[in-house]
Amino acid sequence: MLNDDYTPMEFVVVVIQEYFGKDLDAATRIMLKIHLDGRGVCGVYSRDVAATKVDQVLEAANKAGHPLQCISEPVEI
């Protein structure tokens, strides 16, 4: 997930909880990493699952009127 200056931190935490199955503490830690570093990893998934999660996050952000961006990138093993 990528940081922006407009999406409320609370919304990001809820999205991480809802779509990535994190508890409040983990979601808050991920949100703070995104906020401080400009990006953060919400999870590691197969390509298809990752694409679905990206779509779900972007749709939720769009419906809520937030510019939140979520991307998937391959993990090097």
All heavy atoms as a GROMACS GRO file, in nm:
protein
  594
    1MET      N    1   0.085  -0.115   0.000
    1MET     CA    2   0.000   0.000   0.000
    1MET      C    3   0.090   0.123   0.000
    1MET      O    4   0.198   0.121   0.058
    1MET     CB    5  -0.091  -0.004   0.123
    1MET     CG    6  -0.219   0.071   0.105
    1MET     SD    7  -0.338   0.040   0.238
    1MET     CE    8  -0.384  -0.128   0.204
    2LEU      N    9   0.043   0.228  -0.065
    2LEU     CA   10   0.122   0.348  -0.080
    2LEU      C   11   0.062   0.463   0.001
    2LEU      O   12  -0.060   0.476   0.011
    2LEU     CB   13   0.131   0.388  -0.227
    2LEU     CG   14   0.181   0.280  -0.323
    2LEU    CD1   15   0.178   0.332  -0.466
    2LEU    CD2   16   0.320   0.234  -0.285
    3ASN      N   17   0.147   0.547   0.056
    3ASN     CA   18   0.102   0.661   0.134
    3ASN      C   19   0.052   0.774   0.044
    3ASN      O   20   0.098   0.790  -0.069
    3ASN     CB   21   0.219   0.714   0.220
    3ASN     CG   22   0.174   0.820   0.316
    3ASN    OD1   23   0.080   0.801   0.392
    3ASN    ND2   24   0.241   0.934   0.316
    4ASP      N   25  -0.044   0.847   0.095
    4ASP     CA   26  -0.085   0.973   0.034
    4ASP      C   27  -0.117   1.070   0.147
    4ASP      O   28  -0.122   1.030   0.263
    4ASP     CB   29  -0.204   0.955  -0.062
    4ASP     CG   30  -0.330   0.909   0.010
    4ASP    OD1   31  -0.388   0.990   0.085
    4ASP    OD2   32  -0.373   0.794  -0.011
    5ASP      N   33  -0.136   1.195   0.113
    5ASP     CA   34  -0.160   1.296   0.217
    5ASP      C   35  -0.307   1.321   0.244
    5ASP      O   36  -0.341   1.416   0.314
    5ASP     CB   37  -0.093   1.428   0.176
    5ASP     CG   38   0.058   1.418   0.176
    5ASP    OD1   39   0.112   1.336   0.253
    5ASP    OD2   40   0.122   1.492   0.098
    6TYR      N   41  -0.395   1.236   0.190
    6TYR     CA   42  -0.539   1.264   0.198
    6TYR      C   43  -0.621   1.154   0.264
    6TYR      O   44  -0.719   1.184   0.331
    6TYR     CB   45  -0.594   1.291   0.058
    6TYR     CG   46  -0.518   1.402  -0.010
    6TYR    CD1   47  -0.422   1.374  -0.106
    6TYR    CD2   48  -0.539   1.535   0.024
    6TYR    CE1   49  -0.350   1.476  -0.167
    6TYR    CE2   50  -0.467   1.638  -0.036
    6TYR     CZ   51  -0.373   1.607  -0.132
    6TYR     OH   52  -0.301   1.708  -0.190
    7THR      N   53  -0.584   1.028   0.245
    7THR     CA   54  -0.662   0.919   0.302
    7THR      C   55  -0.643   0.915   0.452
    7THR      O   56  -0.529   0.911   0.500
    7THR     CB   57  -0.618   0.784   0.240
    7THR    OG1   58  -0.630   0.792   0.097
    7THR    CG2   59  -0.705   0.670   0.292
    8PRO      N   60  -0.753   0.916   0.529
    8PRO     CA   61  -0.741   0.912   0.676
    8PRO      C   62  -0.674   0.784   0.724
    8PRO      O   63  -0.698   0.675   0.671
    8PRO     CB   64  -0.886   0.918   0.725
    8PRO     CG   65  -0.964   0.973   0.610
    8PRO     CD   66  -0.893   0.928   0.486
    9MET      N   67  -0.589   0.798   0.825
    9MET     CA   68  -0.520   0.682   0.881
    9MET      C   69  -0.618   0.576   0.930
    9MET      O   70  -0.594   0.457   0.916
    9MET     CB   71  -0.429   0.725   0.995
    9MET     CG   72  -0.312   0.808   0.952
    9MET     SD   73  -0.214   0.858   1.097
    9MET     CE   74  -0.084   0.949   1.018
   10GLU      N   75  -0.728   0.620   0.987
   10GLU     CA   76  -0.829   0.528   1.039
   10GLU      C   77  -0.886   0.441   0.927
   10GLU      O   78  -0.912   0.322   0.946
   10GLU     CB   79  -0.942   0.604   1.109
   10GLU     CG   80  -0.898   0.679   1.232
   10GLU     CD   81  -0.834   0.816   1.201
   10GLU    OE1   82  -0.836   0.861   1.085
   10GLU    OE2   83  -0.778   0.876   1.296
   11PHE      N   84  -0.908   0.502   0.809
   11PHE     CA   85  -0.961   0.427   0.696
   11PHE      C   86  -0.860   0.321   0.652
   11PHE      O   87  -0.897   0.207   0.624
   11PHE     CB   88  -0.993   0.521   0.579
   11PHE     CG   89  -1.046   0.450   0.458
   11PHE    CD1   90  -1.179   0.412   0.452
   11PHE    CD2   91  -0.963   0.420   0.351
   11PHE    CE1   92  -1.229   0.346   0.341
   11PHE    CE2   93  -1.012   0.354   0.239
   11PHE     CZ   94  -1.146   0.317   0.234
   12VAL      N   95  -0.732   0.357   0.649
   12VAL     CA   96  -0.628   0.262   0.609
   12VAL      C   97  -0.625   0.144   0.706
   12VAL      O   98  -0.616   0.028   0.663
   12VAL     CB   99  -0.491   0.332   0.602
   12VAL    CG1  100  -0.380   0.231   0.573
   12VAL    CG2  101  -0.491   0.442   0.497
   13VAL      N  102  -0.635   0.170   0.835
   13VAL     CA  103  -0.636   0.063   0.935
   13VAL      C  104  -0.754  -0.031   0.912
   13VAL      O  105  -0.738  -0.154   0.912
   13VAL     CB  106  -0.638   0.120   1.078
   13VAL    CG1  107  -0.663   0.011   1.182
   13VAL    CG2  108  -0.507   0.191   1.109
   14VAL      N  109  -0.871   0.024   0.888
   14VAL     CA  110  -0.991  -0.059   0.865
   14VAL      C  111  -0.973  -0.144   0.739
   14VAL      O  112  -1.007  -0.263   0.737
   14VAL     CB  113  -1.118   0.030   0.856
   14VAL    CG1  114  -1.237  -0.050   0.805
   14VAL    CG2  115  -1.148   0.091   0.990
   15VAL      N  116  -0.920  -0.086   0.633
   15VAL     CA  117  -0.898  -0.159   0.508
   15VAL      C  118  -0.800  -0.275   0.530
   15VAL      O  119  -0.823  -0.386   0.483
   15VAL     CB  120  -0.848  -0.064   0.397
   15VAL    CG1  121  -0.791  -0.140   0.279
   15VAL    CG2  122  -0.962   0.027   0.351
   16ILE      N  123  -0.693  -0.248   0.602
   16ILE     CA  124  -0.595  -0.354   0.629
   16ILE      C  125  -0.658  -0.466   0.711
   16ILE      O  126  -0.637  -0.585   0.684
   16ILE     CB  127  -0.470  -0.296   0.700
   16ILE    CG1  128  -0.396  -0.201   0.604
   16ILE    CG2  129  -0.378  -0.408   0.747
   16ILE    CD1  130  -0.287  -0.118   0.671
   17GLN      N  131  -0.740  -0.430   0.809
   17GLN     CA  132  -0.809  -0.531   0.889
   17GLN      C  133  -0.906  -0.612   0.802
   17GLN      O  134  -0.908  -0.735   0.809
   17GLN     CB  135  -0.887  -0.466   1.002
   17GLN     CG  136  -0.800  -0.412   1.113
   17GLN     CD  137  -0.884  -0.347   1.221
   17GLN    OE1  138  -0.940  -0.241   1.201
   17GLN    NE2  139  -0.893  -0.413   1.336
   18GLU      N  140  -0.985  -0.543   0.722
   18GLU     CA  141  -1.091  -0.609   0.646
   18GLU      C  142  -1.038  -0.695   0.533
   18GLU      O  143  -1.083  -0.808   0.514
   18GLU     CB  144  -1.188  -0.504   0.591
   18GLU     CG  145  -1.307  -0.566   0.521
   18GLU     CD  146  -1.414  -0.465   0.488
   18GLU    OE1  147  -1.420  -0.358   0.553
   18GLU    OE2  148  -1.492  -0.493   0.397
   19TYR      N  149  -0.943  -0.645   0.457
   19TYR     CA  150  -0.899  -0.715   0.336
   19TYR      C  151  -0.774  -0.799   0.354
   19TYR      O  152  -0.745  -0.886   0.272
   19TYR     CB  153  -0.882  -0.616   0.221
   19TYR     CG  154  -1.012  -0.551   0.184
   19TYR    CD1  155  -1.038  -0.420   0.219
   19TYR    CD2  156  -1.114  -0.623   0.121
   19TYR    CE1  157  -1.160  -0.360   0.190
   19TYR    CE2  158  -1.235  -0.565   0.092
   19TYR     CZ  159  -1.257  -0.434   0.126
   19TYR     OH  160  -1.378  -0.376   0.097
   20PHE      N  161  -0.699  -0.774   0.461
   20PHE     CA  162  -0.577  -0.850   0.484
   20PHE      C  163  -0.580  -0.930   0.613
   20PHE      O  164  -0.481  -0.994   0.650
   20PHE     CB  165  -0.455  -0.756   0.479
   20PHE     CG  166  -0.439  -0.690   0.345
   20PHE    CD1  167  -0.488  -0.561   0.323
   20PHE    CD2  168  -0.380  -0.757   0.239
   20PHE    CE1  169  -0.477  -0.500   0.199
   20PHE    CE2  170  -0.368  -0.697   0.115
   20PHE     CZ  171  -0.416  -0.568   0.095
   21GLY      N  172  -0.692  -0.925   0.684
   21GLY     CA  173  -0.713  -1.010   0.801
   21GLY      C  174  -0.622  -0.982   0.919
   21GLY      O  175  -0.594  -1.072   0.999
   22LYS      N  176  -0.577  -0.858   0.933
   22LYS     CA  177  -0.489  -0.823   1.044
   22LYS      C  178  -0.570  -0.773   1.162
   22LYS      O  179  -0.676  -0.713   1.145
   22LYS     CB  180  -0.390  -0.712   1.002
   22LYS     CG  181  -0.310  -0.743   0.877
   22LYS     CD  182  -0.220  -0.864   0.894
   22LYS     CE  183  -0.136  -0.885   0.769
   22LYS     NZ  184  -0.061  -1.006   0.772
   23ASP      N  185  -0.519  -0.797   1.284
   23ASP     CA  186  -0.586  -0.741   1.401
   23ASP      C  187  -0.552  -0.592   1.411
   23ASP      O  188  -0.472  -0.541   1.333
   23ASP     CB  189  -0.549  -0.818   1.528
   23ASP     CG  190  -0.402  -0.809   1.565
   23ASP    OD1  191  -0.333  -0.711   1.527
   23ASP    OD2  192  -0.353  -0.901   1.633
   24LEU      N  193  -0.615  -0.525   1.506
   24LEU     CA  194  -0.598  -0.380   1.517
   24LEU      C  195  -0.453  -0.339   1.536
   24LEU      O  196  -0.406  -0.244   1.473
   24LEU     CB  197  -0.685  -0.325   1.632
   24LEU     CG  198  -0.677  -0.175   1.656
   24LEU    CD1  199  -0.719  -0.097   1.531
   24LEU    CD2  200  -0.762  -0.136   1.775
   25ASP      N  201  -0.381  -0.411   1.622
   25ASP     CA  202  -0.241  -0.375   1.647
   25ASP      C  203  -0.155  -0.391   1.521
   25ASP      O  204  -0.078  -0.302   1.487
   25ASP     CB  205  -0.182  -0.459   1.760
   25ASP     CG  206  -0.235  -0.420   1.896
   25ASP    OD1  207  -0.287  -0.306   1.910
   25ASP    OD2  208  -0.226  -0.501   1.990
   26ALA      N  209  -0.170  -0.504   1.452
   26ALA     CA  210  -0.092  -0.528   1.331
   26ALA      C  211  -0.129  -0.428   1.222
   26ALA      O  212  -0.041  -0.374   1.153
   26ALA     CB  213  -0.112  -0.671   1.282
   27ALA      N  214  -0.258  -0.402   1.206
   27ALA     CA  215  -0.303  -0.306   1.105
   27ALA      C  216  -0.250  -0.166   1.134
   27ALA      O  217  -0.209  -0.094   1.042
   27ALA     CB  218  -0.456  -0.305   1.098
   28THR      N  219  -0.247  -0.129   1.261
   28THR     CA  220  -0.195   0.002   1.299
   28THR      C  221  -0.045   0.011   1.270
   28THR      O  222   0.003   0.113   1.219
   28THR     CB  223  -0.224   0.031   1.447
   28THR    OG1  224  -0.367   0.026   1.467
   28THR    CG2  225  -0.174   0.167   1.488
   29ARG      N  226   0.030  -0.095   1.301
   29ARG     CA  227   0.174  -0.096   1.272
   29ARG      C  228   0.200  -0.083   1.122
   29ARG      O  229   0.288  -0.007   1.080
   29ARG     CB  230   0.238  -0.224   1.325
   29ARG     CG  231   0.264  -0.221   1.475
   29ARG     CD  232   0.357  -0.333   1.519
   29ARG     NE  233   0.310  -0.467   1.482
   29ARG     CZ  234   0.223  -0.539   1.553
   29ARG    NH1  235   0.173  -0.490   1.665
   29ARG    NH2  236   0.188  -0.658   1.512
   30ILE      N  237   0.123  -0.156   1.041
   30ILE     CA  238   0.140  -0.149   0.895
   30ILE      C  239   0.107  -0.008   0.846
   30ILE      O  240   0.178   0.050   0.764
   30ILE     CB  241   0.054  -0.255   0.824
   30ILE    CG1  242   0.106  -0.396   0.858
   30ILE    CG2  243   0.053  -0.233   0.674
   30ILE    CD1  244   0.012  -0.508   0.819
   31MET      N  245  -0.002   0.049   0.897
   31MET     CA  246  -0.042   0.185   0.856
   31MET      C  247   0.068   0.286   0.890
   31MET      O  248   0.100   0.373   0.809
   31MET     CB  249  -0.174   0.223   0.924
   31MET     CG  250  -0.223   0.364   0.895
   31MET     SD  251  -0.149   0.494   0.998
   31MET     CE  252  -0.206   0.447   1.160
   32LEU      N  253   0.126   0.273   1.008
   32LEU     CA  254   0.233   0.366   1.047
   32LEU      C  255   0.356   0.350   0.959
   32LEU      O  256   0.421   0.448   0.923
   32LEU     CB  257   0.268   0.348   1.194
   32LEU     CG  258   0.164   0.400   1.292
   32LEU    CD1  259   0.199   0.361   1.434
   32LEU    CD2  260   0.148   0.552   1.279
   33LYS      N  261   0.388   0.227   0.921
   33LYS     CA  262   0.500   0.204   0.829
   33LYS      C  263   0.471   0.270   0.695
   33LYS      O  264   0.558   0.335   0.637
   33LYS     CB  265   0.527   0.055   0.812
   33LYS     CG  266   0.642   0.029   0.715
   33LYS     CD  267   0.693  -0.110   0.725
   33LYS     CE  268   0.804  -0.142   0.627
   33LYS     NZ  269   0.902  -0.038   0.603
   34ILE      N  270   0.349   0.254   0.645
   34ILE     CA  271   0.310   0.318   0.519
   34ILE      C  272   0.324   0.469   0.532
   34ILE      O  273   0.380   0.535   0.444
   34ILE     CB  274   0.165   0.279   0.482
   34ILE    CG1  275   0.155   0.129   0.451
   34ILE    CG2  276   0.116   0.361   0.363
   34ILE    CD1  277   0.014   0.075   0.450
   35HIS      N  278   0.276   0.522   0.642
   35HIS     CA  279   0.280   0.667   0.665
   35HIS      C  280   0.423   0.720   0.672
   35HIS      O  281   0.455   0.823   0.613
   35HIS     CB  282   0.205   0.700   0.794
   35HIS     CG  283   0.204   0.845   0.829
   35HIS    ND1  284   0.132   0.937   0.757
   35HIS    CD2  285   0.266   0.913   0.928
   35HIS    CE1  286   0.152   1.057   0.810
   35HIS    NE2  287   0.233   1.046   0.914
   36LEU      N  288   0.509   0.649   0.742
   36LEU     CA  289   0.646   0.696   0.763
   36LEU      C  290   0.740   0.666   0.646
   36LEU      O  291   0.827   0.746   0.614
   36LEU     CB  292   0.703   0.634   0.891
   36LEU     CG  293   0.633   0.676   1.021
   36LEU    CD1  294   0.685   0.594   1.138
   36LEU    CD2  295   0.650   0.825   1.045
   37ASP      N  296   0.722   0.550   0.582
   37ASP     CA  297   0.814   0.506   0.476
   37ASP      C  298   0.761   0.529   0.335
   37ASP      O  299   0.832   0.507   0.238
   37ASP     CB  300   0.848   0.358   0.492
   37ASP     CG  301   0.922   0.329   0.623
   37ASP    OD1  302   0.970   0.424   0.687
   37ASP    OD2  303   0.932   0.210   0.659
   38GLY      N  304   0.633   0.567   0.326
   38GLY     CA  305   0.574   0.590   0.193
   38GLY      C  306   0.511   0.467   0.133
   38GLY      O  307   0.437   0.477   0.034
   39ARG      N  308   0.538   0.352   0.191
   39ARG     CA  309   0.478   0.226   0.144
   39ARG      C  310   0.495   0.120   0.250
   39ARG      O  311   0.580   0.133   0.338
   39ARG     CB  312   0.542   0.181   0.013
   39ARG     CG  313   0.690   0.157   0.024
   39ARG     CD  314   0.762   0.120  -0.104
   39ARG     NE  315   0.677   0.124  -0.219
   39ARG     CZ  316   0.697   0.053  -0.331
   39ARG    NH1  317   0.802  -0.025  -0.340
   39ARG    NH2  318   0.614   0.060  -0.432
   40GLY      N  319   0.413   0.018   0.242
   40GLY     CA  320   0.421  -0.091   0.338
   40GLY      C  321   0.361  -0.217   0.281
   40GLY      O  322   0.275  -0.211   0.193
   41VAL      N  323   0.406  -0.331   0.331
   41VAL     CA  324   0.358  -0.461   0.286
   41VAL      C  325   0.243  -0.504   0.377
   41VAL      O  326   0.259  -0.511   0.499
   41VAL     CB  327   0.471  -0.566   0.290
   41VAL    CG1  328   0.418  -0.704   0.253
   41VAL    CG2  329   0.584  -0.524   0.196
   42CYS      N  330   0.130  -0.535   0.315
   42CYS     CA  331   0.013  -0.581   0.391
   42CYS      C  332   0.006  -0.733   0.396
   42CYS      O  333  -0.064  -0.788   0.479
   42CYS     CB  334  -0.114  -0.526   0.328
   42CYS     SG  335  -0.124  -0.346   0.336
   43GLY      N  336   0.077  -0.800   0.305
   43GLY     CA  337   0.077  -0.945   0.303
   43GLY      C  338   0.146  -0.996   0.179
   43GLY      O  339   0.173  -0.921   0.085
   44VAL      N  340   0.174  -1.127   0.179
   44VAL     CA  341   0.234  -1.194   0.064
   44VAL      C  342   0.137  -1.302   0.020
   44VAL      O  343   0.097  -1.388   0.101
   44VAL     CB  344   0.372  -1.255   0.101
   44VAL    CG1  345   0.431  -1.329  -0.017
   44VAL    CG2  346   0.467  -1.145   0.148
   45TYR      N  347   0.098  -1.297  -0.108
   45TYR     CA  348  -0.005  -1.386  -0.162
   45TYR      C  349   0.035  -1.434  -0.300
   45TYR      O  350   0.125  -1.378  -0.363
   45TYR     CB  351  -0.139  -1.310  -0.173
   45TYR     CG  352  -0.185  -1.250  -0.043
   45TYR    CD1  353  -0.155  -1.118  -0.010
   45TYR    CD2  354  -0.256  -1.326   0.048
   45TYR    CE1  355  -0.196  -1.063   0.110
   45TYR    CE2  356  -0.297  -1.272   0.170
   45TYR     CZ  357  -0.266  -1.141   0.199
   45TYR     OH  358  -0.307  -1.086   0.318
   46SER      N  359  -0.038  -1.534  -0.349
   46SER     CA  360  -0.020  -1.575  -0.488
   46SER      C  361  -0.060  -1.458  -0.578
   46SER      O  362  -0.130  -1.366  -0.534
   46SER     CB  363  -0.106  -1.698  -0.520
   46SER     OG  364  -0.243  -1.661  -0.518
   47ARG      N  365  -0.017  -1.460  -0.701
   47ARG     CA  366  -0.044  -1.349  -0.794
   47ARG      C  367  -0.195  -1.321  -0.805
   47ARG      O  368  -0.237  -1.206  -0.801
   47ARG     CB  369   0.014  -1.382  -0.931
   47ARG     CG  370  -0.009  -1.271  -1.033
   47ARG     CD  371   0.058  -1.301  -1.164
   47ARG     NE  372   0.202  -1.298  -1.144
   47ARG     CZ  373   0.287  -1.377  -1.207
   47ARG    NH1  374   0.245  -1.464  -1.294
   47ARG    NH2  375   0.417  -1.367  -1.183
   48ASP      N  376  -0.276  -1.426  -0.818
   48ASP     CA  377  -0.420  -1.408  -0.835
   48ASP      C  378  -0.485  -1.349  -0.710
   48ASP      O  379  -0.568  -1.259  -0.719
   48ASP     CB  380  -0.488  -1.540  -0.871
   48ASP     CG  381  -0.453  -1.588  -1.011
   48ASP    OD1  382  -0.404  -1.506  -1.092
   48ASP    OD2  383  -0.476  -1.707  -1.039
   49VAL      N  384  -0.448  -1.400  -0.594
   49VAL     CA  385  -0.504  -1.349  -0.468
   49VAL      C  386  -0.461  -1.204  -0.448
   49VAL      O  387  -0.541  -1.119  -0.409
   49VAL     CB  388  -0.464  -1.438  -0.349
   49VAL    CG1  389  -0.504  -1.375  -0.217
   49VAL    CG2  390  -0.525  -1.577  -0.362
   50ALA      N  391  -0.334  -1.175  -0.476
   50ALA     CA  392  -0.285  -1.038  -0.461
   50ALA      C  393  -0.362  -0.943  -0.552
   50ALA      O  394  -0.401  -0.833  -0.510
   50ALA     CB  395  -0.136  -1.031  -0.491
   51ALA      N  396  -0.385  -0.982  -0.676
   51ALA     CA  397  -0.459  -0.898  -0.771
   51ALA      C  398  -0.601  -0.872  -0.721
   51ALA      O  399  -0.652  -0.759  -0.730
   51ALA     CB  400  -0.461  -0.961  -0.909
   52THR      N  401  -0.664  -0.973  -0.665
   52THR     CA  402  -0.800  -0.958  -0.612
   52THR      C  403  -0.800  -0.861  -0.494
   52THR      O  404  -0.886  -0.773  -0.485
   52THR     CB  405  -0.857  -1.094  -0.569
   52THR    OG1  406  -0.864  -1.179  -0.684
   52THR    CG2  407  -0.994  -1.080  -0.505
   53LYS      N  408  -0.703  -0.875  -0.404
   53LYS     CA  409  -0.696  -0.786  -0.288
   53LYS      C  410  -0.671  -0.642  -0.331
   53LYS      O  411  -0.731  -0.549  -0.276
   53LYS     CB  412  -0.589  -0.835  -0.190
   53LYS     CG  413  -0.632  -0.965  -0.121
   53LYS     CD  414  -0.543  -1.000  -0.007
   53LYS     CE  415  -0.593  -1.126   0.062
   53LYS     NZ  416  -0.720  -1.110   0.132
   54VAL      N  417  -0.583  -0.620  -0.428
   54VAL     CA  418  -0.559  -0.486  -0.480
   54VAL      C  419  -0.689  -0.427  -0.533
   54VAL      O  420  -0.726  -0.313  -0.502
   54VAL     CB  421  -0.450  -0.486  -0.589
   54VAL    CG1  422  -0.448  -0.355  -0.666
   54VAL    CG2  423  -0.313  -0.514  -0.528
   55ASP      N  424  -0.762  -0.505  -0.613
   55ASP     CA  425  -0.889  -0.458  -0.668
   55ASP      C  426  -0.988  -0.423  -0.557
   55ASP      O  427  -1.058  -0.321  -0.565
   55ASP     CB  428  -0.951  -0.562  -0.761
   55ASP     CG  429  -0.873  -0.579  -0.892
   55ASP    OD1  430  -0.792  -0.489  -0.925
   55ASP    OD2  431  -0.895  -0.680  -0.960
   56GLN      N  432  -0.996  -0.506  -0.453
   56GLN     CA  433  -1.089  -0.482  -0.343
   56GLN      C  434  -1.054  -0.352  -0.270
   56GLN      O  435  -1.143  -0.273  -0.237
   56GLN     CB  436  -1.086  -0.599  -0.245
   56GLN     CG  437  -1.148  -0.726  -0.298
   56GLN     CD  438  -1.126  -0.844  -0.206
   56GLN    OE1  439  -1.022  -0.853  -0.138
   56GLN    NE2  440  -1.222  -0.935  -0.203
   57VAL      N  441  -0.927  -0.331  -0.244
   57VAL     CA  442  -0.883  -0.210  -0.173
   57VAL      C  443  -0.911  -0.087  -0.258
   57VAL      O  444  -0.964   0.014  -0.207
   57VAL     CB  445  -0.733  -0.218  -0.137
   57VAL    CG1  446  -0.681  -0.084  -0.088
   57VAL    CG2  447  -0.710  -0.326  -0.032
   58LEU      N  448  -0.878  -0.092  -0.386
   58LEU     CA  449  -0.901   0.023  -0.473
   58LEU      C  450  -1.049   0.055  -0.485
   58LEU      O  451  -1.089   0.172  -0.484
   58LEU     CB  452  -0.840  -0.001  -0.611
   58LEU     CG  453  -0.687  -0.013  -0.614
   58LEU    CD1  454  -0.639  -0.044  -0.755
   58LEU    CD2  455  -0.619   0.111  -0.559
   59GLU      N  456  -1.133  -0.048  -0.491
   59GLU     CA  457  -1.278  -0.027  -0.499
   59GLU      C  458  -1.330   0.036  -0.370
   59GLU      O  459  -1.411   0.130  -0.373
   59GLU     CB  460  -1.350  -0.159  -0.526
   59GLU     CG  461  -1.499  -0.143  -0.541
   59GLU     CD  462  -1.570  -0.273  -0.573
   59GLU    OE1  463  -1.504  -0.372  -0.610
   59GLU    OE2  464  -1.694  -0.275  -0.559
   60ALA      N  465  -1.285  -0.014  -0.254
   60ALA     CA  466  -1.329   0.041  -0.126
   60ALA      C  467  -1.285   0.187  -0.113
   60ALA      O  468  -1.363   0.272  -0.068
   60ALA     CB  469  -1.271  -0.042  -0.011
   61ALA      N  470  -1.162   0.217  -0.152
   61ALA     CA  471  -1.112   0.354  -0.144
   61ALA      C  472  -1.191   0.446  -0.237
   61ALA      O  473  -1.229   0.557  -0.198
   61ALA     CB  474  -0.963   0.358  -0.179
   62ASN      N  475  -1.218   0.399  -0.357
   62ASN     CA  476  -1.294   0.478  -0.453
   62ASN      C  477  -1.435   0.507  -0.401
   62ASN      O  478  -1.481   0.622  -0.407
   62ASN     CB  479  -1.299   0.405  -0.587
   62ASN     CG  480  -1.364   0.488  -0.696
   62ASN    OD1  481  -1.336   0.606  -0.708
   62ASN    ND2  482  -1.448   0.425  -0.774
   63LYS      N  483  -1.501   0.404  -0.347
   63LYS     CA  484  -1.636   0.423  -0.293
   63LYS      C  485  -1.638   0.522  -0.177
   63LYS      O  486  -1.734   0.595  -0.159
   63LYS     CB  487  -1.694   0.288  -0.248
   63LYS     CG  488  -1.743   0.202  -0.360
   63LYS     CD  489  -1.807   0.076  -0.307
   63LYS     CE  490  -1.858  -0.011  -0.422
   63LYS     NZ  491  -1.916  -0.136  -0.373
   64ALA      N  492  -1.530   0.521  -0.098
   64ALA     CA  493  -1.521   0.612   0.016
   64ALA      C  494  -1.469   0.750  -0.023
   64ALA      O  495  -1.462   0.840   0.061
   64ALA     CB  496  -1.431   0.551   0.124
   65GLY      N  497  -1.429   0.765  -0.149
   65GLY     CA  498  -1.381   0.895  -0.197
   65GLY      C  499  -1.238   0.926  -0.156
   65GLY      O  500  -1.201   1.043  -0.146
   66HIS      N  501  -1.158   0.821  -0.136
   66HIS     CA  502  -1.018   0.840  -0.095
   66HIS      C  503  -0.925   0.800  -0.209
   66HIS      O  504  -0.953   0.706  -0.283
   66HIS     CB  505  -0.985   0.757   0.028
   66HIS     CG  506  -1.068   0.793   0.148
   66HIS    ND1  507  -1.076   0.922   0.197
   66HIS    CD2  508  -1.147   0.717   0.226
   66HIS    CE1  509  -1.156   0.922   0.303
   66HIS    NE2  510  -1.201   0.800   0.322
   67PRO      N  511  -0.808   0.866  -0.220
   67PRO     CA  512  -0.715   0.834  -0.327
   67PRO      C  513  -0.616   0.722  -0.293
   67PRO      O  514  -0.514   0.705  -0.361
   67PRO     CB  515  -0.640   0.967  -0.347
   67PRO     CG  516  -0.636   1.026  -0.210
   67PRO     CD  517  -0.770   0.987  -0.148
   68LEU      N  518  -0.645   0.642  -0.191
   68LEU     CA  519  -0.556   0.536  -0.147
   68LEU      C  520  -0.515   0.447  -0.264
   68LEU      O  521  -0.599   0.407  -0.344
   68LEU     CB  522  -0.625   0.451  -0.040
   68LEU     CG  523  -0.544   0.336   0.020
   68LEU    CD1  524  -0.424   0.390   0.096
   68LEU    CD2  525  -0.633   0.253   0.111
   69GLN      N  526  -0.386   0.416  -0.272
   69GLN     CA  527  -0.334   0.329  -0.377
   69GLN      C  528  -0.276   0.202  -0.315
   69GLN      O  529  -0.212   0.206  -0.210
   69GLN     CB  530  -0.226   0.400  -0.458
   69GLN     CG  531  -0.280   0.514  -0.542
   69GLN     CD  532  -0.378   0.466  -0.647
   69GLN    OE1  533  -0.343   0.383  -0.730
   69GLN    NE2  534  -0.499   0.517  -0.642
   70CYS      N  535  -0.302   0.092  -0.383
   70CYS     CA  536  -0.254  -0.038  -0.342
   70CYS      C  537  -0.199  -0.106  -0.466
   70CYS      O  538  -0.263  -0.103  -0.572
   70CYS     CB  539  -0.369  -0.118  -0.281
   70CYS     SG  540  -0.322  -0.278  -0.212
   71ILE      N  541  -0.080  -0.164  -0.455
   71ILE     CA  542  -0.018  -0.231  -0.569
   71ILE      C  543   0.030  -0.369  -0.526
   71ILE      O  544   0.044  -0.397  -0.407
   71ILE     CB  545   0.101  -0.149  -0.624
   71ILE    CG1  546   0.209  -0.130  -0.518
   71ILE    CG2  547   0.055  -0.015  -0.679
   71ILE    CD1  548   0.337  -0.067  -0.568
   72SER      N  549   0.054  -0.455  -0.625
   72SER     CA  550   0.118  -0.583  -0.595
   72SER      C  551   0.249  -0.587  -0.672
   72SER      O  552   0.260  -0.534  -0.782
   72SER     CB  553   0.028  -0.701  -0.634
   72SER     OG  554   0.007  -0.706  -0.772
   73GLU      N  555   0.347  -0.646  -0.608
   73GLU     CA  556   0.480  -0.658  -0.667
   73GLU      C  557   0.529  -0.801  -0.644
   73GLU      O  558   0.502  -0.858  -0.538
   73GLU     CB  559   0.579  -0.562  -0.603
   73GLU     CG  560   0.545  -0.416  -0.625
   73GLU     CD  561   0.641  -0.322  -0.554
   73GLU    OE1  562   0.702  -0.360  -0.453
   73GLU    OE2  563   0.655  -0.210  -0.603
   74PRO      N  564   0.601  -0.856  -0.739
   74PRO     CA  565   0.655  -0.991  -0.717
   74PRO      C  566   0.760  -0.990  -0.606
   74PRO      O  567   0.832  -0.894  -0.589
   74PRO     CB  568   0.718  -1.028  -0.852
   74PRO     CG  569   0.734  -0.900  -0.925
   74PRO     CD  570   0.636  -0.802  -0.869
   75VAL      N  571   0.762  -1.100  -0.531
   75VAL     CA  572   0.861  -1.116  -0.425
   75VAL      C  573   0.973  -1.202  -0.480
   75VAL      O  574   0.949  -1.307  -0.538
   75VAL     CB  575   0.798  -1.186  -0.301
   75VAL    CG1  576   0.902  -1.216  -0.196
   75VAL    CG2  577   0.687  -1.101  -0.244
   76GLU      N  578   1.096  -1.157  -0.462
   76GLU     CA  579   1.209  -1.235  -0.508
   76GLU      C  580   1.247  -1.336  -0.401
   76GLU      O  581   1.259  -1.302  -0.283
   76GLU     CB  582   1.328  -1.144  -0.540
   76GLU     CG  583   1.298  -1.054  -0.657
   76GLU     CD  584   1.422  -0.980  -0.705
   76GLU    OE1  585   1.534  -1.031  -0.680
   76GLU    OE2  586   1.406  -0.875  -0.765
   77ILE      N  587   1.263  -1.457  -0.443
   77ILE     CA  588   1.295  -1.567  -0.349
   77ILE      C  589   1.443  -1.594  -0.349
   77ILE      O  590   1.510  -1.593  -0.444
   77ILE     CB  591   1.216  -1.694  -0.386
   77ILE    CG1  592   1.066  -1.664  -0.378
   77ILE    CG2  593   1.254  -1.808  -0.296
   77ILE    CD1  594   0.978  -1.773  -0.428
   0.00000   0.00000   0.00000
